[in-house]
Structures are given as structure tokens and as C-alpha cells.
Amino acid sequence: MHFTLHLTNDCNMACAYCYVNRSRLQSMSFATAYRAVDLAAALTPRGDSAGIIFFGGEPLLYKELIYETIAYANWKEKRAGCYFHYKVTTNGLLLDEAFLEYSRRNNLFIALSHDGIQAAHDRYRRDIKGRGTYKTLAEKAQMLLAARPYAPALMTVNPDTAQYFAESVEHLYRLGFRYLICSLNYAAAWQEDELATLAGEYRRLAAFYYRLTLAEEKFYLSPFEVKISSHINHKTYCRERCELGMKQLSVAPDGRLYPCVQFVGDDNYALGDVYAGVNEKKREQLYRQNEKEKETCRECAVRSAATISAAA
């Protein structure tokens, strides 16, 4: 299971598609972080491993909190009989050699948010003064890959940047990234012409993926890898679903628990807190609610085709 610690809702960037509520500055205390580790240890069977993920806002604004939390978790695992592994998701602007050296010593995995070529990246990923961050990030990305060659890049694709999707993936590959996780901005208002553009980009990506596979290049591209795995395991496209609150819990800066990073701060999805523990009844209720198929999905052509393919 993974425990995502939202260290702060503060950030040194102002990405246009960001869903984090920054109307009131919040930051996690050392005490709350320690209690989150305690809860993770309590919910992890002896001998098993749990992930501690540092998230934001921008978590590198609170490097000292990361250091102290990992130190506490290393101390805790010796007494609880479980094991922790660590990851931080960052915009990269505050990466430096000292932090990268720390990440190597403590096996802290680093994921970098990067939207690809400059036209795509700077469209949304800007600093608080409205300036694009592509050029600043270029040096940081090379620094990261030199220290952690398998660090993943996390890309968000928007309707007006879909035209750059394939080019951006190839660009990140040329930079040295071998692990790419690409997500669509599902909250955006996608139009038919933008979806048609997206379909064409997927065809370009398929050709690129195919060439790399034939060349036996080590390369991971989500969502392709996920879909291939789903097909091999005879799961339909639409039966892929998040395990809402079951495989990961998000911890807000004030210690409240949520089933997903996108629900942090929404009281309708609160599942308890790090002090009182998880409200298991509420967690099960949300999971079952998420499991129900939406009416709009029942006549979907993609659903039908996927079901027929799986049955065959």
C-alpha cells in the first residue's frame, strides 16, 4: 500500500491545470508526518513493504521535512517489522546535487513533472510570475538523469497540447527518459476535433513504440504498457479501475485521510485522520460506489469491442 503525504499546498509554480486548492496555505507538521508513518506501519503486515510518497504542491519546498520523515520511518520499520520505500514527485526547479546525493543514499525515487517540447510544456507549466519553465528545467532534467537514470517523467496532455503528444514523448526519450507516464487532463473540455487529433497522435506513438520494441530498447510508456497488460490478462478496457482508497491513502497537510490525491480537501471523501485512523466503513462505501458502472458506459462502443475481444 502507498501513503501519499501532501507536505504542502504551496508551490513555486502556477500550472494552469493544477487541481490543488491554494486558497489557504497549509503545510504538514513534523508531528503529523510521524503519525502518518505510524499509521502506515500499523496497516502494513510484518515483512511487507509500504510506499511513502512525498507530494504537494511542491514537496521540495520542505526538504527538511522529507529528511526527518525518512529518518523516522527508517527508525520505525526496525520496530514494526515492515519496510518502507520512498518516492517524491517534483516540478524539478529545486533539484540540486545535494538532494540528488541524498536520494541515492536513502533510495528515494524521484519522479519529474515534464510536459515535453517547449510549446507543450510552457503552455501550462509556468512559474508564479507566468514565465515558462522549460529552459530552467532542461538543466535540472539532465542533472536528475545523470544521478538517477531510471527516473520517470510525468506528462499531462491537454486538448490544446494534444497535437504535440507524440513529438513530446520522442523528445523526452531523446533527453534520456526511459520511463514515461502520460495522462490526459480528463477535467478539460475535450472537443471532437481535439479527440481526432489525439487519435492521430496515438497512431504516431504506436509506430514509435513498435520501432523501439523491435530494437529491444528498454522503454516504458504508459498507457500502452497498461493496456497491453490488460489485454494479456483478459481484462476489458473499461474494467481497468483505480482501487479507490484500497491501495493508497492520501494524507492532507492537517493529517486528514483521503482515497486519492485529487480528493484532498473534499470533506465528502474524508476517511478519517492519522490520529484516529481509517474509517473502514466509509472506505468500503466509497470503493463500492466507485465500482458501479456508469449508465453512460453501458452502450460505449469501446466497451463492447473490448468485451468481445476478451471473450474471443
Helices and strands as residue ranges (DSSP letters): E 2-6, H 30-43, E 49-55, G 59-62, H 63-80, E 83-90, H 97-105, E 108-113, H 118-124, H 134-147, E 153-157, G 162-164, H 165-175, E 179-184, H 192-214, E 220-222, H 224-232, G 237-239, E 248-251, E 257-258, G 261-263, G 267-269, E 272-273, E 277-278, H 280-291, G 295-297, H 301-311
